[in-house]
Amino acid sequence: MSTRSTLIVSLVFIAAAVALSLAVFGRLPEPMASHWDVNDQVNGTTTRFWGAFLMPILAAVMLVLFLVIPGIDPLKANIAKFRGFFNTFIALIMAFLLYLHVLSILWNLGVQNFRMSAALLPALGLLFAFAGLMMRRAKRNFFIGIRTPWTLASDRVWDETHRLGAVLFIASGFLALVGAFFPGSVACWLVLGPILASTAVVIVYSYLLWRREQ
């Protein structure tokens, strides 16, 4: 996906979120449910304004960062080598945030015949899986990927760490998909457990590769 296409698609998603909030703003409760615990019970609220517009604002800020920071990365030439995958990842994040926004708005409008975790986890799993695919193609840079002192010091350590990280993130995405079929407390561990374990593994692995290279 080109950067121009990514910008257009992302702006459409953000505009859709804003339009939805404006259309139903008068019907939203005060305060709004904004957070759910592992058992899919509301355990946090916010004002109607922030419940309706925080997600679009967050998406807009993230979009600016995603588009600007790679341009000032000292290794931006490496980012250009997998920019198409990165642009697609940006669009997927914007789509995920819109989906999360729609779920929140529906819940606050009284449409509560679904489990938040069951609705959210399949989308989260797909996002993790695509992140894994992007890792497999990522080249050394300071903004995207598994950035430890050891991966940033060596192209070989970067490549091998991301080869393992890609497999682990795709597997984590699959487990998140599976989590949608379990109660919220179990689903939480099927998401957090693999991601935390994967993060720990790639950090240690990158260090061991660097030591071996030395």
N, C-alpha and C positions, 0 to 999 in steps of 0.2 A: 504494500500500500504506500502511495506517495505521501509526502508530508502535507501537501495541499489537500489531498483527499481526506487525510486524517483530521486536519483542522476543520474541514467542512462537516464531516460526519460527527465529530465531537461537539461542534457548536449546535448542530441539529439536536443531539441528545440533551444538551444543557437547556436549549430553548424549549424542548418538550417538557422537561422537568419544571421549568418556570411556568409554562403555560398551564400545566396540570395544577400546580399550586395556586395560581391565580384563579383558575376556574372553580376550585372547591374551597377557597380560603374561608369564605363565610360559613361553611358547614363544618369546619374543623373544630375540635374541642379546644378548650383552654383550661389547663395545659394539655399538651399532646404527649402520648407515649413515645419514647425515643430510644428505649433500651430494653432488651429482653434477657432474662437469665438463662442458664443452661436447661431449665425445665420449660422454656418458652413462656414464662410469666413476665409481665411488665415489671421492671424494677427501677425504672428511671423515666423522668418526664422533662419536658422543656416547654418554653413558651410557644404559642401558636406561630409567631413569626419565624422563630428559628427552626421549628419543626417543619415548616413549609419551605424555607429557603436555604437552610444550612447546606443541604446536599448539593444544590446547584452552585452555590458559592464555592464550596470545597472543590467541586469538579472543575470550575473555572480556574481556580488557583493552581490546581494540579496540572491542568492542561498547559498553562503558561510555563510552569516549571519544566514540564516534560519537553516542551518545544524549545525553550531558551537555553537551559543548562547544557545539553549536549553540544551546543554551538560554541561554548566557551571551555569545553573540556580540552586539556592539552593533548589528549589522544583522540580527538574528534574524528580523525581520519579512520580510526579503527571502528568507531560507531557507524560510520558511513557504510562499512562492509556488511552490516546486518540491519541497516536502517529500516528496510521494508518490514522485517519482523517486529522491530521495536515500534514502528508506527501502528502496526496492527494491534500490538499489545496495548498501546495508548487507547485506541478505539474500543478495545474490549473492556478496559478499566472504566471508560466513560459509560459504556453500555451497562456494566455491572452496577455502577453508582445510580444510574437511572432506574434499573430494576429494583435496587434496594429502596430507592425513593418511592417508587410505585407501591411496593409492599407496605411501607410505613404509612403512606397516605391511605391506602385501602383499610388497613387496620384501624386507623384513627377515624375513618368514616363509618366504622361498625362492621366491616366485612372481616370477620374473625374466624371463619370456618376453615382455617388452615394453620399448621404449625409453622412458625417463622423459620425454625431451623430446617425443616423439610423443604421449604420453598427456597431458602437461601443457599443451602449447601451444594446442590447441583451446579449452580452458577459459579460458586466459589471453586468447586472442583475443576471445572473447565478452565477457569482463570489460572489455577495452579498448573494444570497440564500444559497450557500454552506457554506459561513462563518457563517450564522445563524445555519445551521445544526451542524457545528463544535462547536459552542458556547454551544449548548445544551449538549454536551459531555465533554466540557473542564473542567478540574479541576484546582484548585487554583495554580497559578504560576506567575512569574514576567515578562513573555515574551509574552504570547499569551492570548488574551481575553480582557475583560473589567477590566482594572487594575486601580481601584481607591483606595485611602487609606482604604476605608471601605470594599471593596471586598477582598483586600489582608489581612485584619485583621481577617476574619471569613469565614470558609468554608460554613456556612449556608447562609451568605450574598452573597458570590460568587455564590453559586448554584442558589439561587432565582433570583439574578440579571441576570444571564446568561440565565435562563429560559425565562424571559421577553425579554432580548436582542435577543435571537434566533428568537422569533416571530417577533420582530420589523425589524430585518435584512432581514428575509425572505420576509416580506411585502415590504420592501424597494427594494429588488431585483425584486419583481413582478412589482412595479411601474416603475422601470428603464426599464423593458421589455416593458411596456405600452408606455413609453416615446419615444420609437423608432418610433411610429406611429404619433408623433406630431412634429411641427416645433421645430427647435433647441432651441429657447428661452423658450418654454414651457417644452421641454424635460429636459432642465437644471434644472428647478425647481422640476420636478418630480424625479430627482436624488438627488440634493443637499438638497431640503426641507426635505424629509423623513429621510435622513441620519443625518442631523443636529438635527432634532427634536428627533430622536431615541437616539442620543448621549446625548442630554440634559436630556431626560427622564431617561435613565439608571443611569446617574450620580446622579441625585436627588433621584431616587428610592433606589440606593445602600446606600446613606446616611441615608434615612428614615428607611431602614431595620436595619442598624447598630444602630441607635438611639433606635429603638424598642428593639433590643437585649440587649442594655445596661440597 
